[in-house]
Amino acid sequence: MIDAHCHLTYPGLWEISPQVISEARRALDAIVTCGLPFDEVKEPGFPGAVRALELAEAHRGFVYVTLGLHPTQVSEMSDEEVESYIEFVAANSGKIVGIGEIGLDNYWIESEEERKRARRVFFELLELAERLGKPVVIHSRDAEGEVLDILSSFSLKKVLMHSFTGNMTTAKAALERGYYFSVNYRLTNTKTMRKIAKNFPMEYILLETDAPFLSPTGGVNTPLSVRLVAEEVARLRNLPVEDVDKATTRNAVEFFGLKTR
């Protein structure tokens, strides 16, 4: 079983990451953590991304990294900082398995000026992914249709719609393009994600926790709760959880090109 998207360096999870990774090794095949320039509070030197790369190096073959730039973070960074970060991602491309999460967020970003800037940066990051031949992990909150329009300008071979909660028309359009979907515990209370988990072809489904967020029990979520996501998908599809585990693990390995134990 693989947690295809979490944030091991985010406060709350970062402090207990040695224990979390140790426990996860006994239950999971791999963890894909998302490295961002910074996590909760902006700091110089892209510490979130640096820590994520260091975790992957320390736990090679078990922890893997995507490097991204959350659209809400763009508003906190200058143009020079954004360009410097894109150069940082490119320089570390050999150490990562994807670019993400990247995208648009019209829920948190209300200013049209900032939305326009987020679109420009999204384009730049997609250009980088295309140039490097890397998979992309997409954030598209309240901007799903616009994100799909932008993606249509690129010939990216592997696109993962992370925590997708838009409408089913847009979801089906993404599926028709061959995009993948990573589902998390929100499938228990979000109609679109539940329909995706239940009805979309299994070969396009990955499992994620988005830890430390979206905890099934409250408090800090961890990659171990990916099993609860697998169990819910199994229940929705009337399948043994082992079948869901096998299929989604294979999908994650193939999507990210992982070399698991």
C-alpha positions as CSV (number, residue, x, y, z in Angstrom):
1,M,0.0,0.0,0.0
2,I,1.3,3.5,-0.9
3,D,0.4,6.9,0.4
4,A,0.7,8.8,-2.9
5,H,0.4,12.3,-1.4
6,C,1.2,13.7,2.1
7,H,3.3,16.5,3.7
8,L,5.8,14.9,6.0
9,T,7.6,18.2,6.6
10,Y,4.5,20.1,7.7
11,P,4.3,21.2,11.4
12,G,2.6,18.5,13.5
13,L,3.8,15.7,11.3
14,W,7.4,16.9,10.9
15,E,8.2,16.7,14.6
16,I,7.1,13.0,14.8
17,S,8.3,12.0,11.3
18,P,11.0,9.6,12.5
19,Q,8.3,7.6,14.5
20,V,5.8,7.9,11.7
21,I,8.2,6.7,9.0
22,S,9.3,3.8,11.3
23,E,5.7,2.7,11.8
24,A,4.8,3.1,8.2
25,R,7.7,0.9,7.1
26,R,6.0,-2.0,8.7
27,A,2.7,-1.4,7.0
28,L,3.3,0.4,3.7
29,D,5.3,-0.1,0.6
30,A,6.2,3.6,0.1
31,I,5.3,7.2,0.9
32,V,5.3,10.1,-1.6
33,T,5.7,13.3,0.3
34,C,5.1,16.8,-1.2
35,G,7.9,19.2,-0.7
36,L,7.0,22.9,-0.9
37,P,9.2,26.0,-0.6
38,F,7.9,26.4,2.9
39,D,5.2,24.9,5.0
40,E,3.0,26.8,7.5
41,V,5.2,29.9,7.8
42,K,7.4,31.4,5.1
43,E,11.1,31.0,5.7
44,P,14.1,31.7,3.5
45,G,16.0,29.0,1.7
46,F,13.0,26.8,0.7
47,P,13.2,24.7,3.9
48,G,10.1,22.6,3.2
49,A,11.6,21.4,-0.1
50,V,15.1,20.9,1.5
51,R,13.6,18.8,4.4
52,A,11.6,16.7,2.0
53,L,14.7,15.9,-0.1
54,E,16.6,15.1,3.0
55,L,13.9,12.7,4.2
56,A,14.0,10.9,0.8
57,E,17.7,10.6,1.0
58,A,17.6,9.2,4.5
59,H,14.9,6.8,3.7
60,R,15.8,5.9,0.1
61,G,13.5,3.4,-1.5
62,F,10.7,4.1,0.9
63,V,10.1,7.9,1.0
64,Y,9.9,9.6,-2.4
65,V,9.4,13.3,-3.1
66,T,7.5,15.6,-5.4
67,L,8.5,19.2,-5.4
68,G,5.7,21.7,-6.0
69,L,4.5,25.2,-5.3
70,H,1.0,25.5,-3.8
71,P,-0.9,28.3,-5.6
72,T,-1.6,30.1,-2.3
73,Q,2.1,30.3,-1.6
74,V,2.6,32.2,-4.9
75,S,0.9,35.2,-3.3
76,E,3.5,35.2,-0.5
77,M,6.5,35.1,-2.8
78,S,8.1,37.7,-5.0
79,D,8.7,37.0,-8.7
80,E,12.4,36.6,-8.0
81,E,11.7,34.1,-5.2
82,V,9.4,32.1,-7.5
83,E,11.9,32.0,-10.3
84,S,14.7,31.0,-7.8
85,Y,12.5,28.2,-6.5
86,I,11.7,26.9,-10.0
87,E,15.5,26.9,-10.7
88,F,15.9,24.9,-7.4
89,V,13.3,22.3,-8.5
90,A,15.1,22.0,-11.9
91,A,18.4,21.6,-10.2
92,N,17.1,18.7,-8.0
93,S,15.0,17.0,-10.7
94,G,17.1,13.9,-10.5
95,K,16.0,13.4,-6.8
96,I,12.2,13.8,-7.3
97,V,9.5,11.6,-8.8
98,G,7.2,14.5,-9.9
99,I,6.3,18.1,-9.9
100,G,3.5,19.0,-7.5
101,E,1.4,19.9,-6.0
102,I,0.9,22.8,-8.4
103,G,-2.3,24.4,-9.8
104,L,-4.9,27.0,-9.0
105,D,-7.0,27.7,-6.0
106,N,-10.0,30.1,-6.4
107,Y,-11.3,29.2,-2.9
108,W,-8.5,30.9,-1.0
109,I,-7.3,33.3,-3.6
110,E,-10.0,36.0,-4.2
111,S,-8.1,38.8,-5.9
112,E,-8.2,38.6,-9.7
113,E,-4.7,40.0,-9.8
114,E,-3.3,37.2,-7.6
115,R,-5.3,34.6,-9.6
116,K,-3.7,35.9,-12.8
117,R,-0.3,35.6,-11.2
118,A,-1.0,32.1,-10.0
119,R,-2.0,31.1,-13.5
120,R,1.3,32.5,-14.9
121,V,3.3,30.5,-12.3
122,F,1.2,27.4,-13.0
123,F,2.1,27.7,-16.7
124,E,5.8,28.0,-15.8
125,L,5.7,24.9,-13.6
126,L,3.9,22.9,-16.2
127,E,6.5,23.9,-18.8
128,L,9.2,22.8,-16.3
129,A,7.5,19.4,-15.9
130,E,7.1,18.9,-19.6
131,R,10.7,19.8,-20.2
132,L,11.9,17.4,-17.5
133,G,9.4,14.7,-18.5
134,K,8.1,14.5,-14.9
135,P,4.5,13.5,-13.7
136,V,2.5,16.4,-12.3
137,V,0.3,16.5,-9.2
138,I,-2.5,19.0,-9.5
139,H,-4.3,21.1,-7.0
140,S,-7.5,22.6,-8.5
141,R,-9.8,23.8,-5.7
142,D,-12.7,25.8,-7.1
143,A,-10.8,26.1,-10.4
144,E,-11.2,22.6,-11.9
145,G,-12.4,23.7,-15.3
146,E,-9.8,26.4,-15.7
147,V,-7.0,24.0,-14.7
148,L,-8.2,21.5,-17.3
149,D,-8.2,24.3,-19.9
150,I,-4.6,25.1,-19.1
151,L,-3.5,21.5,-19.0
152,S,-4.9,21.1,-22.6
153,S,-2.0,23.4,-23.8
154,F,0.5,20.7,-22.7
155,S,1.4,17.2,-23.8
156,L,2.1,15.9,-20.3
157,K,1.9,12.1,-20.2
158,K,1.1,11.7,-16.5
159,V,-1.3,14.0,-14.6
160,L,-2.6,13.2,-11.1
161,M,-5.7,15.1,-9.9
162,H,-5.0,15.3,-6.2
163,S,-8.0,15.5,-3.9
164,F,-10.4,16.3,-6.7
165,T,-13.8,17.7,-5.5
166,G,-15.1,19.5,-8.6
167,N,-18.1,18.4,-10.6
168,M,-18.4,15.1,-12.3
169,T,-18.5,16.6,-15.8
170,T,-15.0,18.0,-15.3
171,A,-13.9,14.8,-13.6
172,K,-15.1,12.7,-16.6
173,A,-13.3,15.1,-19.0
174,A,-10.1,14.6,-17.0
175,L,-10.5,10.8,-17.1
176,E,-11.1,10.9,-20.8
177,R,-7.7,12.5,-21.2
178,G,-6.1,9.7,-19.2
179,Y,-5.6,11.6,-16.0
180,Y,-5.3,9.8,-12.7
181,F,-7.1,10.6,-9.4
182,S,-5.8,10.3,-5.9
183,V,-8.6,9.9,-3.3
184,N,-8.3,10.5,0.4
185,Y,-10.6,10.3,3.4
186,R,-12.8,13.1,2.0
187,L,-14.5,10.4,0.0
188,T,-16.5,9.7,3.1
189,N,-18.3,13.1,2.9
190,T,-17.7,14.4,-0.6
191,K,-20.0,13.2,-3.4
192,T,-17.7,13.7,-6.3
193,M,-14.7,11.9,-4.7
194,R,-17.0,9.1,-3.6
195,K,-18.3,8.7,-7.2
196,I,-14.7,8.7,-8.6
197,A,-13.7,6.1,-6.0
198,K,-16.7,3.9,-6.7
199,N,-17.1,4.2,-10.5
200,F,-13.9,5.3,-12.3
201,P,-11.7,2.5,-13.7
202,M,-9.5,1.2,-10.9
203,E,-6.4,1.6,-13.1
204,Y,-6.7,5.4,-12.7
205,I,-7.1,5.5,-8.9
206,L,-4.4,6.1,-6.3
207,L,-4.7,6.4,-2.6
208,E,-3.5,9.4,-0.5
209,T,-3.9,10.8,3.0
210,D,-2.8,14.5,2.5
211,A,-1.4,14.1,6.0
212,P,-1.2,15.9,8.4
213,F,-4.5,17.2,7.0
214,L,-7.9,15.4,6.6
215,S,-7.5,13.2,9.7
216,P,-10.2,10.5,9.9
217,T,-10.2,10.8,13.7
218,G,-9.2,14.5,14.3
219,G,-5.8,15.7,15.2
220,V,-2.7,15.0,13.1
221,N,-3.2,12.6,10.2
222,T,-0.4,10.2,9.2
223,P,0.3,8.0,6.2
224,L,-0.9,5.0,8.1
225,S,-4.5,6.1,7.7
226,V,-4.2,5.3,3.9
227,R,-5.5,1.9,4.9
228,L,-8.7,3.5,6.0
229,V,-9.0,5.1,2.6
230,A,-8.4,1.7,1.0
231,E,-11.0,0.1,3.1
232,E,-13.6,2.7,2.1
233,V,-12.8,2.3,-1.6
234,A,-13.2,-1.5,-1.1
235,R,-16.5,-1.0,0.6
236,L,-17.8,1.3,-2.2
237,R,-16.7,-1.1,-5.0
238,N,-17.7,-4.2,-3.1
239,L,-14.2,-5.6,-3.4
240,P,-11.7,-7.2,-1.0
241,V,-9.4,-4.5,0.4
242,E,-6.5,-6.6,-0.8
243,D,-7.6,-6.1,-4.4
244,V,-7.8,-2.3,-3.9
245,D,-4.4,-2.4,-2.3
246,K,-2.8,-4.3,-5.1
247,A,-4.3,-2.2,-7.9
248,T,-3.7,1.2,-6.3
249,T,-0.1,0.2,-5.3
250,R,0.6,-0.8,-8.9
251,N,-0.9,2.4,-10.2
252,A,1.3,4.5,-7.9
253,V,4.4,2.6,-8.8
254,E,3.8,3.0,-12.5
255,F,2.7,6.7,-12.3
256,F,5.7,7.9,-10.3
257,G,8.2,5.3,-11.5
258,L,8.9,4.1,-8.0
259,K,11.4,1.3,-7.1
260,T,9.7,-0.1,-4.0
261,R,11.1,-2.9,-1.8
